[in-house]
Amino acid sequence: APDALAPLLLPGAEIDKQLNIAGAAPVGPVESQPLGGDVQPPHCTGAWGPGYRATYDGTGFTGMAIGVLAQGQAHRIAQSVLAFPDPAAAQRIYDKLIGDWNACQNTHAVFSFQGASTEIDIKTPRPIGDINTLMLVPTTSPVPGQQCERGMALRGNVIVDVRVCSPTVGSAGYSITRAIADKVR
């Protein structure tokens, strides 16, 4: 159930610690339905960011929690957890998402939502242990040096799906994904 999933997301104070910043705060309530928006090419929606309708509609997920936090324009964190009926169903979707990430490497993508658009270069996916990571380089960001790291992990019937954007992102996508995954029981 979504109410069981929301507590897995990291609070602002923990995000601050992970990114070595102060003041990360939610930009809205934790959502329990996939996000809207359009990515071209469409099969790269899952590489662009976590929790989008084009990625998860029709996958059979049974619950979802997605929260977005920000500290100014420079630091933006989207974290999501999705539950599936059983581990096999989660594994099937996870494998498809990793396949999409691989198919989108070295691709330029455009995200459009409510009249605004963002362009990114998708780099090469890299597994670190049992967590998959992917660097994204925004090409239209107003923030100098902006980079994003995606992280995704599978824990039983739960997929953890994260994007962290910051000029000093380092491995924060990985570490935030790991911190959430470690909370899944």
Buried (B, 14 or more C-beta within 10 A) or exposed (E): EBEEBBEBBBEBEBBBBBBEBEEBEBEEEBBBEBBEBBBBEEBBBBBBBBBBBBBBEEBEBBBBBBBBBBBEEBBBBBBBBBBBEEBEBBBBBBEEBBEBBEBBBEBBBBBEEEEEEBBBEBBEBBEEEEBBBBBBBBEEBEBEEBBBBBBBBBBEBBBBBBBBBBEEBBBBBBBBBBBBBEBBE
